[in-house]
């Protein structure tokens, strides 16, 4: 009876978690991601950068995201660099088609993931399950955007391992899958710009991040 009660409480807690955090939990355990990022919506980012802490319920301060190097000049330079980077992200999301972004830097306490839309960050699994198919698809699209950004973090964590001679066969298999996907898009006259970058490492990283997002979503779709 006690175990059933504990199970019911666990399931209730799971249902009340946001759709995005629920899916991300699977990603973190699947890939053993070491650096847990700070995730914010564009709206939260604007409150944070343009209006300052405390505005509209903003819970964090730019300074909360920075490592303290114990040197005023270095800290000020890092703060300005981060503010400039975040402002550039805001501009790219408001003026273009950018829906997600990830920022990594040595002066950050954690990586930062920014999502243009906040629906998947706010809605609970319980609320999500009550939606119609169209609305579910829209929110799962937002989840894919965020998971793609997490995929960049997985890539950065795993890239060094791919360079080891013992993992050469894995690297070759992944590279073949990437080039096959790219060639298939080319044959079908579908332009996937991120796979066509001149820098092949960046193009491969974009494909890799897409595979992480797709894999985790397939796993979670079995339970959503």
C-alpha positions as CSV (number, residue, x, y, z in Angstrom):
1,X,0.0,0.0,0.0
2,X,2.9,2.4,0.9
3,X,4.6,1.6,-2.4
4,X,1.4,2.3,-4.3
5,X,1.0,5.7,-2.6
6,X,4.6,6.6,-3.4
7,X,4.1,5.6,-7.0
8,X,0.9,7.7,-7.2
9,X,2.7,10.7,-5.8
10,X,5.6,10.3,-8.3
11,X,3.1,10.0,-11.2
12,X,1.3,13.1,-10.0
13,X,4.5,15.1,-9.7
14,X,5.5,13.9,-13.2
15,X,2.1,15.1,-14.7
16,X,2.5,18.5,-13.1
17,X,6.0,19.1,-14.6
18,X,6.2,21.2,-17.7
19,X,6.1,19.4,-21.1
20,X,9.6,20.6,-21.9
21,X,11.2,19.7,-18.5
22,X,9.6,16.3,-18.7
23,X,11.2,15.5,-22.1
24,X,14.5,17.1,-21.1
25,X,14.7,14.8,-18.1
26,X,14.9,11.9,-20.6
27,X,17.6,13.6,-22.5
28,X,19.7,14.2,-19.4
29,X,19.6,10.6,-18.3
30,X,20.1,9.2,-21.9
31,X,23.2,11.2,-22.7
32,X,24.5,11.8,-19.2
33,X,24.8,15.5,-19.9
34,X,27.2,17.0,-17.4
35,X,26.4,20.7,-17.8
36,X,22.7,21.4,-17.0
37,X,21.9,24.6,-18.9
38,X,19.8,27.6,-17.8
39,X,16.7,27.7,-20.0
40,X,14.8,30.9,-20.6
41,X,12.2,32.1,-23.1
42,X,12.6,35.2,-25.3
43,X,10.2,37.1,-23.1
44,X,12.2,36.2,-19.9
45,X,15.4,37.2,-21.7
46,X,14.0,40.6,-22.7
47,X,12.9,41.2,-19.1
48,X,16.4,40.1,-17.9
49,X,18.5,42.1,-20.4
50,X,16.4,45.1,-21.4
51,X,14.5,45.8,-18.2
52,X,16.6,44.3,-15.4
53,X,15.9,41.9,-12.6
54,X,12.6,41.9,-10.8
55,X,10.6,43.1,-13.8
56,X,7.5,41.1,-14.6
57,X,8.5,38.4,-12.2
58,X,12.0,37.9,-13.6
59,X,13.7,35.4,-11.3
60,X,17.4,35.8,-12.4
61,X,19.9,38.5,-12.9
62,X,22.6,38.6,-15.7
63,X,25.2,38.5,-12.9
64,X,23.7,35.2,-11.7
65,X,24.8,33.6,-15.0
66,X,28.5,34.6,-14.7
67,X,31.4,33.1,-12.9
68,X,33.1,35.3,-10.4
69,X,36.7,35.7,-11.4
70,X,37.5,37.8,-8.3
71,X,38.7,40.7,-10.5
72,X,36.4,43.7,-11.1
73,X,37.7,44.5,-14.5
74,X,37.4,41.0,-15.8
75,X,33.9,40.6,-14.3
76,X,32.8,43.8,-15.9
77,X,34.2,42.8,-19.3
78,X,32.4,39.4,-19.1
79,X,29.1,41.0,-18.1
80,X,29.3,43.4,-21.1
81,X,30.2,40.5,-23.4
82,X,27.2,38.5,-22.2
83,X,24.8,41.5,-22.4
84,X,25.9,42.1,-26.0
85,X,25.5,38.4,-26.9
86,X,22.0,38.2,-25.4
87,X,21.0,41.4,-27.1
88,X,22.1,40.0,-30.4
89,X,20.0,36.9,-29.7
90,X,17.0,39.0,-29.0
91,X,17.4,40.9,-32.2
92,X,17.8,37.7,-34.3
93,X,14.7,36.1,-32.8
94,X,12.6,39.2,-33.2
95,X,13.7,40.1,-36.7
96,X,14.3,36.7,-38.3
97,X,13.4,33.0,-38.2
98,X,15.6,32.0,-35.3
99,X,13.5,30.0,-32.8
100,X,16.2,28.7,-30.5
101,X,19.8,29.5,-29.5
102,X,22.4,28.1,-27.1
103,X,25.3,30.2,-25.6
104,X,28.4,28.6,-24.2
105,X,31.4,30.5,-22.8
106,X,34.0,29.8,-20.2
107,X,32.8,32.8,-18.2
108,X,29.3,31.3,-17.8
109,X,28.3,29.2,-14.8
110,X,26.1,27.1,-17.1
111,X,25.3,27.1,-20.8
112,X,22.2,29.2,-21.7
113,X,19.4,28.0,-23.9
114,X,16.9,30.6,-25.2
115,X,13.6,29.6,-26.8
116,X,11.5,32.1,-28.7
117,X,8.2,30.5,-27.7
118,X,7.4,29.7,-24.1
119,X,4.4,27.4,-24.5
120,X,6.3,24.1,-24.0
121,X,8.1,25.7,-21.0
122,X,4.9,26.5,-19.2
123,X,2.3,23.8,-20.0
124,X,2.2,20.7,-17.8
125,X,2.0,17.2,-19.1
126,X,-1.5,17.0,-17.7
127,X,-2.7,20.1,-19.6
128,X,-0.9,18.9,-22.7
129,X,-2.8,15.7,-22.8
130,X,-6.1,17.5,-22.9
131,X,-5.2,19.5,-26.1
132,X,-6.3,18.7,-29.6
133,X,-3.9,17.2,-32.1
134,X,-3.1,20.5,-33.8
135,X,-2.1,22.2,-30.6
136,X,-0.1,19.2,-29.5
137,X,1.9,19.2,-32.7
138,X,2.7,22.9,-32.3
139,X,4.0,22.4,-28.8
140,X,6.0,19.4,-29.8
141,X,7.6,21.6,-32.5
142,X,8.7,23.9,-29.7
143,X,10.1,21.0,-27.8
144,X,12.1,19.9,-30.8
145,X,13.6,23.4,-31.0
146,X,14.8,23.3,-27.4
147,X,16.0,19.7,-27.8
148,X,18.1,20.7,-30.8
149,X,19.8,23.3,-28.7
150,X,20.5,20.6,-26.0
151,X,21.8,18.5,-28.9
152,X,24.6,21.1,-29.4
153,X,25.6,20.6,-25.8
154,X,25.6,16.8,-26.2
155,X,27.8,17.3,-29.3
156,X,30.3,19.5,-27.5
157,X,30.5,16.9,-24.7
158,X,31.0,14.0,-27.0
159,X,33.1,15.5,-29.8
160,X,36.4,14.9,-28.0
161,X,35.5,11.2,-27.6
162,X,34.8,10.9,-31.3
163,X,38.4,11.9,-32.0
164,X,39.8,8.9,-30.2
165,X,41.2,6.1,-32.4
166,X,39.1,3.6,-30.5
167,X,35.9,5.5,-31.6
168,X,37.0,5.9,-35.2
169,X,34.3,3.5,-36.5
170,X,31.6,5.4,-34.6
171,X,32.8,8.7,-36.1
172,X,32.9,7.2,-39.6
173,X,29.4,5.8,-39.2
174,X,28.0,9.1,-38.0
175,X,29.7,11.0,-40.8
176,X,28.3,8.6,-43.4
177,X,24.8,9.0,-42.0
178,X,25.2,12.8,-42.1
179,X,26.5,12.9,-45.7
180,X,23.8,10.5,-46.8
181,X,21.1,12.7,-45.3
182,X,22.6,15.8,-46.9
183,X,22.8,14.1,-50.3
184,X,19.2,12.9,-50.0
185,X,18.0,16.4,-49.4
186,X,20.1,17.6,-52.3
187,X,18.6,15.0,-54.6
188,X,15.1,16.0,-53.5
189,X,15.9,19.6,-54.2
190,X,15.3,20.5,-50.6
191,X,17.7,23.1,-49.3
192,X,18.7,22.6,-45.6
193,X,21.1,25.5,-45.2
194,X,22.5,24.4,-41.9
195,X,23.8,21.2,-43.5
196,X,25.4,23.1,-46.3
197,X,27.7,25.3,-44.3
198,X,31.3,25.8,-45.6
199,X,32.6,24.7,-42.2
200,X,32.0,21.0,-42.3
201,X,32.3,20.6,-38.5
202,X,29.5,23.2,-38.0
203,X,27.3,21.5,-40.6
204,X,27.9,18.1,-39.0
205,X,27.1,19.6,-35.5
206,X,23.7,20.9,-36.8
207,X,22.8,17.4,-38.1
208,X,24.0,15.8,-34.9
209,X,21.9,18.1,-32.8
210,X,18.9,17.3,-35.0
211,X,19.5,13.5,-34.4
212,X,19.6,14.1,-30.6
213,X,16.3,16.0,-30.7
214,X,14.6,13.4,-32.9
215,X,15.8,10.4,-30.8
216,X,14.7,11.8,-27.5
217,X,11.3,12.9,-28.9
218,X,10.7,9.4,-30.2
219,X,11.5,8.0,-26.8
220,X,9.1,10.4,-25.0
221,X,6.3,10.1,-27.6
222,X,5.8,6.6,-26.4
223,X,4.6,8.0,-23.1
224,X,3.1,11.4,-23.9
